[in-house]
Amino acid sequence: MVNVKFFGVGCMVPGLIECNDPDIWTEKVTAAFDEIPSVERFKVFDVKDLDFSWIGDGYATPNLQRFAIPKSGAIVFTVTIPTRLQTMPLVRQIDVERFNVMTVFSHTHPVTYVECLAKTETLEDPSMSLAIVREFLRDEFKKRDSTVTLLTLGPSPFHANFSLQIGTGDHQVGNGFTATVNKGLGYDTITYFHEDKDILTDLYWEIFPQLSHFYDFTRSRNRRLRSADALSTKAEEITEAFKRRGPKAYISRALTMRHKLQSAQLDAVSARLSISRHRRFNTESLERLYPSEKATHLKEYLEKVAEEDYKEEIESAEQVLEILDGRHTQELQRFATIAFSLLGVAIGAFLTAAFRIWWG
């Protein structure tokens, strides 16, 4: 009898394009999973409301399609993936072929748990179970040209190997659970303890609020990254425009660059405001999650993501834009001087010609 439960954590959500009805979502998602022979006991629980989301790994979904995902409820299933099929890209084989999968939905963010139905009490890289299931399902949906798209948000897997066993750990978690966290060079090891090892689902629910906020912080972080990247790209494009030489480039900058500079500067202001909003929201969320120093074994993971605001990238872009704005002002002044000089010459030539004609 195995006395240890191994599992991985991530975010893995079946989405449907432009679906407004929870019943239709349940029906179509169930049908899609039932078509996969190695999936057993697929169930949907309490899906009563849907949200539309771009949930991808830091970028919009293909063609900016909006995918419907539940705001509450859960899905559970068991899947068998033979070792010979665990050869997908970015996946390492593990000594497990059957997995229990549970995705919990909420208004904050979905979280997926993948239990390894291992036959031993030692297992290397149980977190890899999530990547194995993820890639297998993607391939199966693609082969069947399914209307269901498997959406993920990284890190999936979460950068830790999880397990539950009988005993006592170093940190209080709640409801009789304790935990011990061992840091690693790559993935950490988080071991939960309880007097009853057969209540893994209870553990899932106990740590869900923290993990849900972790992925919500991650999605917000990705939005900040996209904003910072877009701003940096604009600054680079404007810089390249100022490197161009010749009368044509000079006139083009004089006529069009003011709008481009102002647009980029407004984007920088918007990015700074976004940082302030997210920082305030993240601080308030962490205060609600951790009103005391108890059950804080996952806190540092949330804090790390919450603090990633890409402020330095925005400041660098702002400095570049400020320099280019000054240069543009100088070019406009020179352009105006040249234009007025040419205009003066033209007017002088015109008047000279007119006087000659007038006086014969």
C-alpha positions, 0 to 999 in steps of 0.5 A: 500500500502506497502511503504517499500521494504525489501531484503537480499544480498548474492552470489548464482549462478547456475553453469554448469560443463565444459560448454564453450558455453554461449548459452548452459549455458543459455538454460540449466539453463533456463530449470532447473529453468522452471522445478520448478513449483513455479518459475515464469518469469525466465529470463537470460540477456546478458550472453555472456562470461563464467568463470570457478570457484571454488566458494564454501565456503572456499573449492573446489567443489566436486571432484574438478569439474570446474563450468561455471558461467557468467562473465557478465549479470544477471538472474531474477525470482520470486519464491513462497515458502510456510511457511510450506516449510521454515523448512530447516536446518539453516533456520528461517521462515519469514512472506513472501512466495514470493520473487523476485530474481536477480543475477548480474554477473561481472568480479569481483564477482556475487552478489544476491539480494532477495526481500521479497514481504511482505504485511506489513511495518515491517519484522523481518530478511529479510536477511533470505530470501536468505537462504530460497531461497538457500535451497529451490533451492538446494532441488529442483535441487537435487530432479530432479537430475539437471545438474545445481548446485547452488553455494554459497559463504558465508556470504550468507546472508550478515550479514545485513538486508536491506530495501528501503523506502521514506525519507533521511538517514545519509550517501550519497550513490549516484543517490539520495540514502542515507543510515542509518546503525544501528549496531546490536549484530548479523546482522546490519540494513541498511536502504536506502532512496529515494524519490521514493521507486519503484526503487529498481533495481536502488539501486541494481546497485548502491551498486553492485560494493561495494558488488561485491568487498566484495565477491571477497575479501571474496573468496581471503580470503578463499584461504588464509585460505586454504593455512594457514590451509594446512601449519598448517596441514603440520607442525602438521604432521611433529611435530607428526613424530618427536614425534615418538620414536624408531630406525625405526622412527629415520631412517625414519626421517633421510632419508625423513624429509629434503624434507618434511621440505623444502616443508613446508617451501616453502609453508610458503614463498608462503603463505607470498607472497600471503598475500603481493599480496592480501594486495596490490590488496585489497588496490588498489581496495578500493582506486578505490572504495572510492576515497573520503569520500562519499558513504562509508557506506559499506566500513568497511565491505570490509575493515574487510574482506580485512584485514583478512590475517591469518598472525599469523597462518603462523608465528606460523607454521614457528616457529614450522618448524624452531624448527623442522628444527634445531632438524632435523639437530641435528638428522642428525649429530647424525645419521652421527656420529653413522653411521660413528662409525658403519662403522669404527667398520665394517671396523676395524672388516673386516681388522682384519679378513682379516689380520688373514686370510692373516697371517694364 
